[in-house]
Amino acid sequence: MVALLVFLGCCYSLGSQLTPTDATGRPLLLSPSVYRAERYRRSAAEWVSRMEEVDRLLTGLLAQGEEIDPARLYALSRQAEVAVGEITAVVRNATFTPPPPALMGLSEQVRAAAEAYLAAARAAARWVGAPEPENRRAALETLRTARGLRTELQRSAWLNGR
């Protein structure tokens, strides 16, 4: 009897932790549409997290000054390659993961921010390939634009509601 109570208590605890809740903390009924929306919302939150990581990589890369030692460019090129690869995967996932109808707006915001980060990563790679001041300025400007789109995305009620 005690084992049954412990088992039921564990099941209740696990269910409480895994069940999505609304803004007031009440559990949501997991209908197929709610489940798809929640799954997409969690994917979008993960993509935003990966965009933040790319932002850190690009910020570190572009923090180098105007004058770069040619030997240092090899390390920077590897950093640029990692950033481009990471954000390309995010763009691919965001593009080919179908959103539920209720999250079409969120989907468009995610894709716009991810594509802006891809442009910023490519501009940073262009600067590493041709370390000219105007290439660095262009990379910094595209990164600033991408950062603005990501910040706007993070303010979304779908991502901020938890």
Sequence and secondary structure as in RCSB ss.txt:
>XXXX:A:sequence
MVALLVFLGCCYSLGSQLTPTDATGRPLLLSPSVYRAERYRRSAAEWVSRMEEVDRLLTGLLAQGEEIDPARLYA
LSRQAEVAVGEITAVVRNATFTPPPPALMGLSEQVRAAAEAYLAAARAAARWVGAPEPENRRAALETLRTARGLR
TELQRSAWLNGR
>XXXX:A:secstr
 HHHHHHHHHHHHHHHHHS B TTS B    HHHHHHHHHHHHHHHHHHHHHHHHHHHHHHHTS S   HHHHHH
HHHHHHHHHHHHHHHHHHHHHS   GGGHHHHHHHHHHHHHHHHHHHHHHHHHHS  HHHHHHHHHHHHHHHHHH
HHHHT HHHH  
